[in-house]
Amino acid sequence: MGRTHALTGWCAGLAVAPVVGAGTVHQAVVFAATTAGFALLPDLDHPGARASRLLGWFTGAISWFLRRVSAAVYALTKGPRDEKVTGKHRHLSHTVLFAVGLGFLTSWGTTEGGPWAVFGVVVLGLLLAEGALGDWLLPVSGAAVGWWVWTAPPDKAAQLAEISGWLGIAVAVGCFVHCLGDALTESGCPFLFPVPIAGETWYEIRPPKALRFRTGKKVENRLIFPVFAVAAVVLIPGVWEYLFTTAQGLLTPDGTQTAVQ
């Protein structure tokens, strides 16, 4: 489900960017790329996930540590009706609490660290997204960087510094979108921890059975992914306006045609 997480994260980033003030195309693209990548980060609690294998032993060690912390928190907080599981996967990193905490940490780090910290977060987001969507994203990202250099205002460092605080929101949104996606699957997701529901501290939120889907199966591959692939293009600033104007021009007769009629 990695590529779907990344794609939904991209769409969410483009939708949220104007709300937080990332109004230019450059800022919106940086914001959405970060959201897309960090929509994969919660799966760092699984040793086989792309996020865990991204930087070899380094991300592998972080994954190991996160699983141990998640298991410890689960053991300390689980209620009598919670499942008898280890609490390593789809637990601590799949919660709103984790998303908000990581978002605040990112916001603080990029604000204090300046443009280089912003650059690091954005590159990490791109690497995570590339791992899910495929190697084709590398030349596309390279073209996007070239486009940035060619069209952005002269002071590009100031542009990066301007979005530093917003990246915390991008990271939090990405993690939260991941939780929402997992909540639609058969297993559900306990993203409202530590709110007690039905006697469980780690209650798996999920819709009625008829609305759930299995990861990697037909519903995801033939319906969900294609829909969000279209949305991923349409939500880019200026694309919807261009499509609307073009369609209006094709459907509305010009002055000459109107006069003949």
C-alpha positions as CSV (number, residue, x, y, z in Angstrom):
1,M,0.0,0.0,0.0
2,G,3.1,2.2,0.0
3,R,2.4,3.9,-3.3
4,T,-1.2,4.7,-2.4
5,H,0.0,6.2,0.9
6,A,2.5,8.4,-0.9
7,L,-0.1,9.5,-3.6
8,T,-2.8,10.3,-1.0
9,G,-0.2,12.2,1.0
10,W,0.7,14.3,-2.1
11,C,-3.0,15.1,-2.7
12,A,-3.5,16.0,0.9
13,G,-0.4,18.3,0.8
14,L,-1.6,20.1,-2.3
15,A,-5.1,20.6,-0.6
16,V,-3.7,21.9,2.7
17,A,-0.8,24.0,1.3
18,P,-3.0,27.1,0.4
19,V,-4.6,26.9,3.9
20,V,-1.3,27.3,5.7
21,G,-0.1,30.0,3.4
22,A,2.0,28.1,0.9
23,G,0.4,29.9,-1.9
24,T,3.0,29.9,-4.7
25,V,3.5,26.8,-6.9
26,H,7.0,26.4,-5.6
27,Q,5.9,26.4,-2.0
28,A,2.9,24.1,-2.7
29,V,5.1,21.5,-4.5
30,V,7.7,21.5,-1.6
31,F,4.9,21.2,0.9
32,A,3.1,18.3,-1.0
33,A,6.4,16.4,-1.7
34,T,7.1,16.5,2.1
35,T,3.6,15.3,2.9
36,A,3.8,12.5,0.3
37,G,7.1,11.2,1.7
38,F,6.1,11.4,5.4
39,A,2.8,9.6,4.6
40,L,5.1,6.5,4.5
41,L,6.9,7.2,7.8
42,P,4.5,5.5,10.2
43,D,5.5,2.1,8.6
44,L,8.9,2.7,10.1
45,D,7.6,0.4,12.8
46,H,7.9,-2.6,10.4
47,P,11.3,-4.0,9.5
48,G,10.4,-4.8,6.0
49,A,8.8,-1.5,5.1
50,R,10.5,0.8,2.5
51,A,11.0,3.5,5.2
52,S,12.9,1.0,7.4
53,R,15.2,0.0,4.5
54,L,15.6,3.5,3.0
55,L,19.1,4.3,4.4
56,G,20.3,0.8,5.2
57,W,21.5,0.2,8.8
58,F,20.6,3.8,9.9
59,T,16.9,3.6,9.2
60,G,17.0,0.0,10.2
61,A,18.3,1.0,13.7
62,I,15.6,3.7,14.0
63,S,13.0,1.1,13.1
64,W,14.3,-1.3,15.7
65,F,14.2,1.4,18.4
66,L,10.7,2.6,17.4
67,R,9.3,-1.0,17.6
68,R,10.8,-1.4,21.1
69,V,9.3,1.9,22.3
70,S,6.0,1.1,20.7
71,A,5.9,-2.3,22.4
72,A,6.8,-0.8,25.7
73,V,4.1,1.9,25.5
74,Y,1.5,-0.7,24.4
75,A,2.4,-3.0,27.4
76,L,2.0,-0.1,29.8
77,T,-1.2,1.4,28.4
78,K,-3.2,-1.5,27.0
79,G,-6.6,-2.2,28.6
80,P,-8.2,-5.5,29.5
81,R,-10.0,-5.7,26.2
82,D,-7.1,-4.8,24.0
83,E,-5.7,-7.6,21.8
84,K,-2.9,-9.8,23.0
85,V,-0.3,-8.6,20.5
86,T,3.3,-7.2,20.7
87,G,2.2,-3.7,19.9
88,K,5.1,-3.1,17.6
89,H,3.4,-2.6,14.2
90,R,0.4,-0.3,13.6
91,H,0.5,1.1,17.1
92,L,2.5,4.1,18.5
93,S,3.6,5.5,15.1
94,H,0.0,5.1,13.7
95,T,-1.6,7.6,16.1
96,V,-2.6,11.2,16.0
97,L,-0.4,11.7,19.0
98,F,2.7,10.6,17.0
99,A,1.8,12.7,14.0
100,V,1.3,15.9,16.1
101,G,4.5,15.2,18.1
102,L,6.6,14.6,15.0
103,G,5.1,17.7,13.4
104,F,6.0,19.9,16.3
105,L,9.5,18.5,16.3
106,T,9.9,19.1,12.6
107,S,8.6,22.7,12.9
108,W,11.0,23.5,15.7
109,G,13.9,21.8,13.9
110,T,13.4,23.6,10.6
111,T,12.8,26.9,12.2
112,E,16.0,26.7,14.3
113,G,18.1,25.0,11.6
114,G,17.2,27.3,8.7
115,P,17.3,26.6,5.0
116,W,19.6,23.6,5.3
117,A,17.2,21.9,7.8
118,V,14.3,22.6,5.4
119,F,16.3,21.1,2.6
120,G,17.1,18.0,4.6
121,V,13.4,17.4,5.5
122,V,12.3,17.9,1.9
123,V,15.0,15.6,0.5
124,L,14.0,12.9,3.1
125,G,10.4,13.3,2.0
126,L,11.3,12.9,-1.7
127,L,13.5,9.8,-1.0
128,L,10.6,8.2,0.9
129,A,8.1,9.0,-1.8
130,E,10.5,7.7,-4.5
131,G,10.9,4.4,-2.6
132,A,7.1,3.9,-2.9
133,L,6.3,5.3,-6.3
134,G,9.3,4.0,-8.2
135,D,12.6,5.1,-9.8
136,W,10.7,7.2,-12.4
137,L,10.3,9.8,-9.6
138,L,14.0,10.6,-9.6
139,P,14.2,12.1,-13.1
140,V,10.8,13.8,-12.5
141,S,12.2,15.3,-9.2
142,G,15.3,16.3,-11.0
143,A,13.2,18.1,-13.6
144,A,11.2,19.8,-10.8
145,V,14.5,21.0,-9.2
146,G,15.6,22.5,-12.5
147,W,12.2,24.2,-12.9
148,W,12.6,25.6,-9.4
149,V,16.0,27.1,-10.1
150,W,14.8,28.5,-13.4
151,T,11.5,30.1,-12.2
152,A,11.8,30.8,-8.5
153,P,12.6,34.2,-7.1
154,P,16.3,35.1,-6.9
155,D,16.6,34.5,-3.1
156,K,15.8,30.8,-3.0
157,A,17.2,30.4,0.5
158,A,14.7,32.9,1.8
159,Q,12.0,30.9,0.0
160,L,13.1,27.8,1.8
161,A,13.3,29.6,5.2
162,E,9.8,31.0,4.6
163,I,8.2,27.5,4.6
164,S,10.3,26.2,7.5
165,G,7.4,26.3,10.0
166,W,4.9,24.9,7.6
167,L,6.9,21.7,7.1
168,G,5.9,20.6,10.6
169,I,2.2,20.7,9.4
170,A,3.2,18.8,6.2
171,V,4.9,16.0,8.2
172,A,1.9,15.8,10.6
173,V,-0.6,15.7,7.7
174,G,1.4,13.0,6.0
175,C,1.4,10.8,9.0
176,F,-2.3,11.4,9.7
177,V,-3.2,10.6,6.1
178,H,-1.3,7.3,6.5
179,C,-3.4,6.5,9.5
180,L,-6.7,7.3,7.7
181,G,-5.6,5.0,4.8
182,D,-4.8,2.1,7.2
183,A,-8.1,2.7,8.9
184,L,-10.0,1.8,5.7
185,T,-8.3,-1.6,5.5
186,E,-9.5,-4.9,7.1
187,S,-7.2,-4.5,10.1
188,G,-8.1,-0.9,10.9
189,C,-5.9,1.6,12.8
190,P,-5.8,2.7,16.5
191,F,-5.0,6.3,15.6
192,L,-7.1,7.8,18.4
193,F,-4.9,6.4,21.2
194,P,-5.1,7.0,24.1
195,V,-8.8,7.8,23.9
196,P,-10.7,4.8,25.4
197,I,-13.3,3.3,23.0
198,A,-15.4,0.2,23.9
199,G,-13.1,-0.6,26.7
200,E,-10.0,-0.6,24.6
201,T,-7.1,1.9,24.8
202,W,-5.9,0.9,21.3
203,Y,-9.3,0.6,19.5
204,E,-8.8,-0.1,15.8
205,I,-10.9,2.5,13.9
206,R,-12.4,1.2,10.7
207,P,-15.6,1.6,8.7
208,P,-18.4,-1.0,8.2
209,K,-17.1,-4.2,6.7
210,A,-18.6,-3.4,3.3
211,L,-16.4,-0.3,3.0
212,R,-13.1,-1.9,4.0
213,F,-10.6,-3.1,1.4
214,R,-7.6,-5.4,1.4
215,T,-4.2,-3.9,0.7
216,G,-2.7,-4.6,-2.7
217,K,-6.0,-6.0,-4.1
218,K,-8.3,-4.9,-6.9
219,V,-10.1,-2.1,-5.0
220,E,-6.8,-0.4,-4.2
221,N,-5.1,-1.0,-7.5
222,R,-8.1,-0.4,-9.9
223,L,-10.1,2.2,-8.1
224,I,-8.4,4.1,-5.2
225,F,-4.9,4.5,-6.8
226,P,-6.2,5.7,-10.3
227,V,-8.6,8.2,-8.7
228,F,-5.9,9.7,-6.6
229,A,-3.5,9.7,-9.6
230,V,-5.9,12.0,-11.4
231,A,-6.4,14.1,-8.3
232,A,-2.6,14.4,-7.9
233,V,-2.4,16.3,-11.2
234,V,-5.6,18.3,-10.9
235,L,-4.7,19.6,-7.5
236,I,-1.4,21.2,-8.6
237,P,-1.9,25.0,-8.4
238,G,-3.1,26.4,-11.8
239,V,-4.0,23.0,-13.4
240,W,-7.7,23.1,-12.5
241,E,-8.0,26.7,-13.6
242,Y,-6.3,25.8,-16.9
243,L,-8.5,22.8,-17.5
244,F,-11.7,24.8,-16.7
245,T,-10.7,27.7,-18.9
246,T,-9.8,25.3,-21.8
247,A,-13.1,23.4,-21.4
248,Q,-15.0,26.7,-21.3
249,G,-13.3,27.9,-24.4
250,L,-14.1,24.7,-26.3
251,L,-17.8,24.7,-25.2
252,T,-18.5,28.4,-25.5
253,P,-19.0,29.7,-29.1
254,D,-16.9,32.6,-30.0
255,G,-18.2,36.0,-31.2
256,T,-18.3,35.0,-34.8
257,Q,-20.3,31.9,-34.2
258,T,-22.7,33.7,-32.0
259,A,-23.3,36.4,-34.6
260,V,-24.1,33.8,-37.3
261,Q,-26.6,32.1,-35.0
